[in-house]
């Protein structure tokens, strides 16, 4: 006698065969990595939760706005991207109205950090940048913060000034409308997220590009990039 099959039972058996212990562990790991990357940076899509922060279609806007970048890029740009002289010679303005250009620091190694006051990963990264500024300043490192007008529409210039003062940030903060942020992000074909940091050699090459911030890995990797740049290593 042939008994009719039980579709429900067969379905359960198939599911049990598919979800092996190995596949379950792999799924948990993948979900954990996705969650970690989500928390490591900010994306302009999250600006909706930030009153007064408007979206922008420019690369610098989304590269500096936001909150949820899926990827952290700790790899050096291909062939060490050289910034065009026009970018290095662009006149920029600090929070205090001081005029400067990247080329003013031709004898220094630079870290240019793209950030916003409302970005959680940016807030976590800033103390590390302060430490590096204090630690390597005597050896020729200059840290420059890059705050953008389109990312700070809620508090504006004064809001950034207040935050920097409260956090006792010792390095200069550039108040940018995208003039510098866009070319930097474009140069490395970067994602539209913050924070982003660029380690730039004395001769104007981007030696290392960081997207997002990981408390476990970013500080050590950035320090190594700075050491290499100060020691004039890693030239193309």
N, C-alpha and C positions, 0 to 999 in steps of 0.2 A: 504493500500500500504506500502511495506517495502522498506525503503531507504537504499542504501549501506552505510556502516560505513565509516568514514573519519579517516584513520590511523594517519594522522598528528595531527588532533584535539585530538584524544584519547591519543596520546603520550604526548601532551602538558598538558592534564588534569592529566595524571599519574605523570608527573614531578612536577606539582604544588602540588599534594597530598604528594609527597615524601619530597620536600624541604619545610618543615614546618618551622616556625620561630625558634622553639627549635633546629632543626637540623642545621639550618644556624648558630646560635650562637655557638653551639658545634663545628662545623667545623672551625669557626674563632678562637676559643680558642685553639683547637688542633694545627692548623697551627702556632699560636703565640708561643705555647710551643716549637714546633719543631724549630722555628727560634731562640728562646732564647737559647736552648741547643746547637744549631749549633754555636752560637757566644760565648759560654762559655769556649771553649777549642780548642786545636789545634790537628790535626791529620796528620800523616805522608803523607797522600795522597796529602795534600796541599803543600808539599815540592817542587812539580813541579813548583810552583810559586816562589820558593826561589832559586835563582841561587846558584849552588854549594852545595846544601844540598841533600845528597844521601839518598835513602831509605835503610832500613835494615830490616832483618827478625827477629832479636832478639827482645824479649819482651821489653827490655829496650829501644831499638832504637825507636820502634814505640810508646812506652810508653812515651818517651821523645820527639819525633819529633813533630810533628804535628799540625794540626789545625782543627778540627771540630768533636769533640766528641759529640755524641748525648745525652749522659747521664751524669748528675752530681751525684756523689755518696757521700752522706753525712751520710751514715750509717756506724756504727762501724763494723769492720771486725768480722766475726763470732768467738765467744769465745776468742776475743782479741789475735790476732796472735803473737806468740813469735818468735823473730828472732833467728835463730841458732847462737851459739857462733862463728862459723866460719865466719858468715857474720859480726857480731859485731867486730870481731878481724881482719877483712881484712884491710890491709894497703892501705890508700887512699892518694891522693895528692891534695893540694889546687892549686889555680891559681898561687900562689907565690912559689910553690915548697915545701911547708911545708907538712910533713907527719903526718897523723892522723888516728885514728880508732874511730868508734862509741863508742866502749867500753871505750875510754878515757873520756867519759862524763857519766860515770856510776852513778854519783850523780846529774845528770841534767835531765830535761825533754827536749826532742828534737822535733823540727819541721824540717823535711828534705823535701825540696821543689825541685821537678823536673821541670826544666824550660828551655827555650831557648830565645836568644836575639830577634829573629824574630817573636815570638809568641805573638799576641796581648793580649790575656787574661793573659799571664804571665807578661807582662809589666804592666797591670792594678793591678795585685795581689802584685807585689813586694813592692810598697809603704806600703801596709797593713802589709806585713811581717816585714818591717823595723820598723813600729810603734810597732808591737808586740814585736820585739826584744828589742827595747828601753824600752818598758813598763814593760816587765816581766824579763828582764835580772837579775835584783837584786834578784828576787825570785827563780832563778834557771832554767830559760829557755835559751836554746841555739838554734838558728836558723842556719841551714846549707843549702846553696843553692847547687843544684846538676846540673851542666852543663855537657853535654856529647859531646864527640869528634864527634860522628856521626851526631849530631844535629847542630854542629857549623862548618861544613866544609867550609862554605862560608868565614867567618871572622876568623875562627880558634881561638886559645888561645888568641891571641892579641886582637881580636875583642871582646871577652868576657871581658877581662881586661879593655878595653876602656869603654865598656858599664857600667860595675860595678863602675868604677871610676866616670863616668859622672853622674850616678844616686846616687852616694855617699852611696852605700850599705855598712853598717857597719859590717855585719856578713861574715863569711868565705864561700867561694865558692869552692866546690870540682870539680876538673877537672877529669871526669870519662869516661872510655871507655866501660861502661856497667857492670863493676865489682860489683858495688853497685846498680845501677838502676834496672838491671834485677832481682836480688833476691827480692828487695823491691816490685816490681810490681807483680812478681810471688807469693809472700807471700799472697797478698790480691786478687789474681786472677784478677788483674786490667786490665782495657782497655788500648789500645795502643794509649794513648793521653797525652798531656800536657796542662796546668800544672797538676801535681799531688803533693799532700802534705801528709805527714805521721806524725802523732803525736805519739811519742814513749815515753813510760814511763821509769822511772829510771832503771827498771829491764829488759828493752829490749822488751817490748810488744808494738805492734802497737795498740793503743787504738782507733784511728780514722783515716780514710782515706778519702781524698777529691780528687775528679776528676773534673777538670774544675774550673772555678771561676765565681761566681755570686756576683756582687757588693752589691746586696740586702741581701743575706743570708750568704755567706761564711765567711766574717770577724767575725760576731757574733757567728756563730757555731764553728769556729776555736778557738775563745777566750774562749768559754765555755769548749771546749775539753782541752785546756791548763790549765784552772782553775781546772778542775777535776783532771788532771794529777798531777798538783802541790800540790793539796790537797790529793793526793793518793786515789782518788775515782775511782770507776769503775773497780776494780780488779776482775778477773775471780774467 
